[in-house]
Amino acid sequence: MTQKEKILAKFANHLKELREERGLSIRELALRSNLEYSQVQRIEKGKVNIALTTLLALADGLDIVSTELINYT
């Protein structure tokens, strides 16, 4: 596993934990974040390197500040 893949996997796991803590499905998070269901699904699987705007949308959908989303180490 490359360093990039490790980072994406860690972020994916953190995102999933935050979503589940809030009792949200992937579909609900996608709707709240104004993102496509398949996009959120791919992010949670660690398959895509997201843009900053996507990160901000996810944080908004989770009702958290963006730093909480990226603080996963």
N, CA, C and O atoms as a GROMACS GRO file, in nm:
protein
  292
    1MET      N    1   0.085  -0.117   0.000
    1MET     CA    2   0.000   0.000   0.000
    1MET      C    3   0.090   0.124   0.000
    1MET      O    4   0.181   0.136   0.082
    2THR      N    5   0.063   0.215  -0.091
    2THR     CA    6   0.142   0.338  -0.100
    2THR      C    7   0.103   0.434   0.013
    2THR      O    8   0.000   0.415   0.079
    3GLN      N    9   0.184   0.535   0.033
    3GLN     CA   10   0.155   0.636   0.135
    3GLN      C   11   0.022   0.706   0.104
    3GLN      O   12  -0.058   0.731   0.194
    4LYS      N   13   0.000   0.737  -0.022
    4LYS     CA   14  -0.126   0.802  -0.063
    4LYS      C   15  -0.245   0.713  -0.029
    4LYS      O   16  -0.346   0.761   0.023
    5GLU      N   17  -0.235   0.586  -0.058
    5GLU     CA   18  -0.344   0.492  -0.028
    5GLU      C   19  -0.369   0.482   0.122
    5GLU      O   20  -0.484   0.471   0.165
    6LYS      N   21  -0.263   0.486   0.201
    6LYS     CA   22  -0.278   0.482   0.347
    6LYS      C   23  -0.352   0.605   0.399
    6LYS      O   24  -0.439   0.595   0.485
    7ILE      N   25  -0.315   0.720   0.346
    7ILE     CA   26  -0.380   0.845   0.387
    7ILE      C   27  -0.528   0.843   0.349
    7ILE      O   28  -0.613   0.879   0.430
    8LEU      N   29  -0.558   0.801   0.226
    8LEU     CA   30  -0.697   0.795   0.182
    8LEU      C   31  -0.777   0.696   0.266
    8LEU      O   32  -0.893   0.722   0.298
    9ALA      N   33  -0.717   0.584   0.301
    9ALA     CA   34  -0.786   0.483   0.383
    9ALA      C   35  -0.813   0.536   0.524
    9ALA      O   36  -0.921   0.514   0.578
   10LYS      N   37  -0.717   0.606   0.582
   10LYS     CA   38  -0.736   0.664   0.716
   10LYS      C   39  -0.848   0.767   0.714
   10LYS      O   40  -0.934   0.770   0.802
   11PHE      N   41  -0.846   0.852   0.613
   11PHE     CA   42  -0.951   0.954   0.601
   11PHE      C   43  -1.086   0.888   0.581
   11PHE      O   44  -1.185   0.928   0.643
   12ALA      N   45  -1.092   0.786   0.497
   12ALA     CA   46  -1.216   0.715   0.470
   12ALA      C   47  -1.274   0.655   0.598
   12ALA      O   48  -1.394   0.667   0.623
   13ASN      N   49  -1.190   0.592   0.677
   13ASN     CA   50  -1.236   0.533   0.803
   13ASN      C   51  -1.286   0.640   0.900
   13ASN      O   52  -1.387   0.621   0.967
   14HIS      N   53  -1.215   0.751   0.906
   14HIS     CA   54  -1.255   0.860   0.995
   14HIS      C   55  -1.389   0.918   0.952
   14HIS      O   56  -1.476   0.942   1.036
   15LEU      N   57  -1.407   0.940   0.823
   15LEU     CA   58  -1.533   0.992   0.771
   15LEU      C   59  -1.648   0.898   0.806
   15LEU      O   60  -1.754   0.941   0.850
   16LYS      N   61  -1.627   0.769   0.785
   16LYS     CA   62  -1.731   0.670   0.815
   16LYS      C   63  -1.766   0.672   0.963
   16LYS      O   64  -1.884   0.667   0.999
   17GLU      N   65  -1.665   0.679   1.050
   17GLU     CA   66  -1.690   0.685   1.195
   17GLU      C   67  -1.772   0.808   1.232
   17GLU      O   68  -1.868   0.798   1.309
   18LEU      N   69  -1.736   0.923   1.177
   18LEU     CA   70  -1.810   1.046   1.206
   18LEU      C   71  -1.954   1.036   1.157
   18LEU      O   72  -2.046   1.079   1.226
   19ARG      N   73  -1.972   0.981   1.039
   19ARG     CA   74  -2.107   0.965   0.983
   19ARG      C   75  -2.190   0.873   1.070
   19ARG      O   76  -2.305   0.904   1.103
   20GLU      N   77  -2.133   0.760   1.108
   20GLU     CA   78  -2.207   0.662   1.188
   20GLU      C   79  -2.236   0.715   1.328
   20GLU      O   80  -2.342   0.686   1.384
   21GLU      N   81  -2.144   0.792   1.386
   21GLU     CA   82  -2.167   0.853   1.518
   21GLU      C   83  -2.290   0.943   1.516
   21GLU      O   84  -2.358   0.959   1.618
   22ARG      N   85  -2.318   1.002   1.401
   22ARG     CA   86  -2.431   1.092   1.387
   22ARG      C   87  -2.557   1.021   1.338
   22ARG      O   88  -2.661   1.083   1.318
   23GLY      N   89  -2.545   0.891   1.320
   23GLY     CA   90  -2.660   0.811   1.278
   23GLY      C   91  -2.705   0.839   1.136
   23GLY      O   92  -2.823   0.824   1.104
   24LEU      N   93  -2.612   0.878   1.050
   24LEU     CA   94  -2.645   0.911   0.911
   24LEU      C   95  -2.609   0.796   0.819
   24LEU      O   96  -2.508   0.728   0.839
   25SER      N   97  -2.691   0.775   0.719
   25SER     CA   98  -2.656   0.682   0.612
   25SER      C   99  -2.568   0.758   0.512
   25SER      O  100  -2.556   0.880   0.518
   26ILE      N  101  -2.508   0.684   0.421
   26ILE     CA  102  -2.430   0.750   0.316
   26ILE      C  103  -2.520   0.841   0.235
   26ILE      O  104  -2.482   0.953   0.200
   27ARG      N  105  -2.640   0.795   0.205
   27ARG     CA  106  -2.736   0.874   0.127
   27ARG      C  107  -2.772   1.004   0.201
   27ARG      O  108  -2.778   1.111   0.140
   28GLU      N  109  -2.796   0.994   0.331
   28GLU     CA  110  -2.831   1.114   0.409
   28GLU      C  111  -2.715   1.213   0.412
   28GLU      O  112  -2.736   1.334   0.399
   29LEU      N  113  -2.594   1.163   0.429
   29LEU     CA  114  -2.478   1.252   0.428
   29LEU      C  115  -2.462   1.317   0.291
   29LEU      O  116  -2.432   1.436   0.282
   30ALA      N  117  -2.482   1.241   0.186
   30ALA     CA  118  -2.472   1.296   0.051
   30ALA      C  119  -2.573   1.409   0.032
   30ALA      O  120  -2.539   1.515  -0.020
   31LEU      N  121  -2.696   1.387   0.074
   31LEU     CA  122  -2.799   1.491   0.061
   31LEU      C  123  -2.765   1.614   0.143
   31LEU      O  124  -2.778   1.727   0.094
   32ARG      N  125  -2.721   1.594   0.265
   32ARG     CA  126  -2.686   1.707   0.353
   32ARG      C  127  -2.564   1.782   0.303
   32ARG      O  128  -2.548   1.901   0.331
   33SER      N  129  -2.478   1.713   0.229
   33SER     CA  130  -2.353   1.773   0.179
   33SER      C  131  -2.367   1.824   0.036
   33SER      O  132  -2.274   1.885  -0.018
   34ASN      N  133  -2.483   1.800  -0.025
   34ASN     CA  134  -2.507   1.838  -0.165
   34ASN      C  135  -2.407   1.769  -0.258
   34ASN      O  136  -2.354   1.830  -0.352
   35LEU      N  137  -2.382   1.641  -0.230
   35LEU     CA  138  -2.292   1.559  -0.311
   35LEU      C  139  -2.369   1.438  -0.362
   35LEU      O  140  -2.475   1.405  -0.311
   36GLU      N  141  -2.315   1.374  -0.463
   36GLU     CA  142  -2.375   1.252  -0.515
   36GLU      C  143  -2.348   1.136  -0.420
   36GLU      O  144  -2.242   1.127  -0.359
   37TYR      N  145  -2.446   1.047  -0.407
   37TYR     CA  146  -2.434   0.928  -0.323
   37TYR      C  147  -2.308   0.850  -0.360
   37TYR      O  148  -2.230   0.812  -0.273
   38SER      N  149  -2.288   0.828  -0.490
   38SER     CA  150  -2.174   0.747  -0.535
   38SER      C  151  -2.041   0.814  -0.501
   38SER      O  152  -1.941   0.746  -0.476
   39GLN      N  153  -2.039   0.946  -0.500
   39GLN     CA  154  -1.916   1.018  -0.464
   39GLN      C  155  -1.882   0.995  -0.317
   39GLN      O  156  -1.766   0.966  -0.285
   40VAL      N  157  -1.980   1.007  -0.229
   40VAL     CA  158  -1.956   0.984  -0.086
   40VAL      C  159  -1.916   0.839  -0.064
   40VAL      O  160  -1.828   0.810   0.018
   41GLN      N  161  -1.980   0.749  -0.134
   41GLN     CA  162  -1.948   0.606  -0.122
   41GLN      C  163  -1.802   0.580  -0.160
   41GLN      O  164  -1.732   0.507  -0.091
   42ARG      N  165  -1.757   0.638  -0.271
   42ARG     CA  166  -1.618   0.620  -0.315
   42ARG      C  167  -1.520   0.681  -0.216
   42ARG      O  168  -1.412   0.626  -0.193
   43ILE      N  169  -1.556   0.795  -0.158
   43ILE     CA  170  -1.470   0.859  -0.058
   43ILE      C  171  -1.455   0.769   0.063
   43ILE      O  172  -1.345   0.751   0.115
   44GLU      N  173  -1.567   0.711   0.108
   44GLU     CA  174  -1.563   0.623   0.225
   44GLU      C  175  -1.489   0.493   0.199
   44GLU      O  176  -1.446   0.425   0.292
   45LYS      N  177  -1.474   0.457   0.074
   45LYS     CA  178  -1.397   0.338   0.039
   45LYS      C  179  -1.251   0.371   0.015
   45LYS      O  180  -1.170   0.282  -0.012
   46GLY      N  181  -1.215   0.499   0.024
   46GLY     CA  182  -1.077   0.540   0.004
   46GLY      C  183  -1.034   0.535  -0.142
   46GLY      O  184  -0.916   0.520  -0.172
   47LYS      N  185  -1.131   0.546  -0.232
   47LYS     CA  186  -1.103   0.532  -0.375
   47LYS      C  187  -1.077   0.663  -0.447
   47LYS      O  188  -1.039   0.662  -0.564
   48VAL      N  189  -1.097   0.776  -0.379
   48VAL     CA  190  -1.085   0.904  -0.448
   48VAL      C  191  -1.016   1.006  -0.358
   48VAL      O  192  -1.041   1.011  -0.238
   49ASN      N  193  -0.932   1.086  -0.418
   49ASN     CA  194  -0.865   1.196  -0.351
   49ASN      C  195  -0.954   1.319  -0.368
   49ASN      O  196  -0.972   1.366  -0.480
   50ILE      N  197  -1.010   1.370  -0.260
   50ILE     CA  198  -1.113   1.472  -0.271
   50ILE      C  199  -1.055   1.613  -0.279
   50ILE      O  200  -0.943   1.639  -0.235
   51ALA      N  201  -1.135   1.703  -0.336
   51ALA     CA  202  -1.100   1.844  -0.343
   51ALA      C  203  -1.136   1.912  -0.211
   51ALA      O  204  -1.216   1.860  -0.134
   52LEU      N  205  -1.076   2.025  -0.187
   52LEU     CA  206  -1.103   2.102  -0.066
   52LEU      C  207  -1.251   2.138  -0.056
   52LEU      O  208  -1.308   2.134   0.053
   53THR      N  209  -1.312   2.173  -0.167
   53THR     CA  210  -1.454   2.209  -0.164
   53THR      C  211  -1.540   2.090  -0.123
   53THR      O  212  -1.643   2.108  -0.056
   54THR      N  213  -1.501   1.970  -0.161
   54THR     CA  214  -1.573   1.850  -0.120
   54THR      C  215  -1.556   1.827   0.029
   54THR      O  216  -1.652   1.791   0.098
   55LEU      N  217  -1.436   1.847   0.079
   55LEU     CA  218  -1.411   1.834   0.222
   55LEU      C  219  -1.498   1.931   0.301
   55LEU      O  220  -1.555   1.893   0.403
   56LEU      N  221  -1.507   2.054   0.255
   56LEU     CA  222  -1.590   2.154   0.323
   56LEU      C  223  -1.737   2.116   0.318
   56LEU      O  224  -1.810   2.136   0.415
   57ALA      N  225  -1.782   2.061   0.205
   57ALA     CA  226  -1.922   2.018   0.193
   57ALA      C  227  -1.952   1.903   0.288
   57ALA      O  228  -2.058   1.900   0.351
   58LEU      N  229  -1.859   1.809   0.300
   58LEU     CA  230  -1.878   1.697   0.393
   58LEU      C  231  -1.883   1.746   0.537
   58LEU      O  232  -1.966   1.701   0.616
   59ALA      N  233  -1.795   1.837   0.572
   59ALA     CA  234  -1.795   1.893   0.708
   59ALA      C  235  -1.929   1.962   0.736
   59ALA      O  236  -1.985   1.948   0.844
   60ASP      N  237  -1.978   2.035   0.638
   60ASP     CA  238  -2.108   2.101   0.653
   60ASP      C  239  -2.219   1.998   0.670
   60ASP      O  240  -2.308   2.016   0.753
   61GLY      N  241  -2.214   1.892   0.592
   61GLY     CA  242  -2.314   1.787   0.601
   61GLY      C  243  -2.312   1.714   0.734
   61GLY      O  244  -2.415   1.666   0.780
   62LEU      N  245  -2.194   1.705   0.795
   62LEU     CA  246  -2.180   1.640   0.926
   62LEU      C  247  -2.204   1.739   1.040
   62LEU      O  248  -2.206   1.701   1.157
   63ASP      N  249  -2.220   1.866   1.005
   63ASP     CA  250  -2.239   1.974   1.102
   63ASP      C  251  -2.120   1.985   1.197
   63ASP      O  252  -2.136   1.995   1.319
   64ILE      N  253  -2.000   1.982   1.137
   64ILE     CA  254  -1.876   1.996   1.213
   64ILE      C  255  -1.786   2.097   1.142
   64ILE      O  256  -1.811   2.133   1.027
   65VAL      N  257  -1.684   2.143   1.211
   65VAL     CA  258  -1.585   2.229   1.146
   65VAL      C  259  -1.491   2.141   1.065
   65VAL      O  260  -1.467   2.025   1.100
   66SER      N  261  -1.438   2.195   0.960
   66SER     CA  262  -1.354   2.116   0.869
   66SER      C  263  -1.231   2.058   0.938
   66SER      O  264  -1.185   1.950   0.901
   67THR      N  265  -1.178   2.127   1.038
   67THR     CA  266  -1.060   2.074   1.107
   67THR      C  267  -1.089   1.944   1.179
   67THR      O  268  -1.001   1.859   1.192
   68GLU      N  269  -1.212   1.926   1.226
   68GLU     CA  270  -1.248   1.800   1.292
   68GLU      C  271  -1.247   1.685   1.191
   68GLU      O  272  -1.213   1.572   1.226
   69LEU      N  273  -1.282   1.715   1.069
   69LEU     CA  274  -1.284   1.612   0.965
   69LEU      C  275  -1.143   1.571   0.924
   69LEU      O  276  -1.120   1.454   0.894
   70ILE      N  277  -1.050   1.664   0.923
   70ILE     CA  278  -0.915   1.628   0.880
   70ILE      C  279  -0.824   1.590   0.996
   70ILE      O  280  -0.709   1.552   0.973
   71ASN      N  281  -0.872   1.599   1.117
   71ASN     CA  282  -0.792   1.561   1.234
   71ASN      C  283  -0.816   1.414   1.266
   71ASN      O  284  -0.890   1.381   1.358
   72TYR      N  285  -0.754   1.326   1.190
   72TYR     CA  286  -0.778   1.182   1.203
   72TYR      C  287  -0.653   1.102   1.236
   72TYR      O  288  -0.659   0.979   1.239
   73THR      N  289  -0.542   1.168   1.259
   73THR     CA  290  -0.418   1.095   1.287
   73THR      C  291  -0.404   1.058   1.432
   73THR      O  292  -0.305   0.997   1.471
   0.00000   0.00000   0.00000
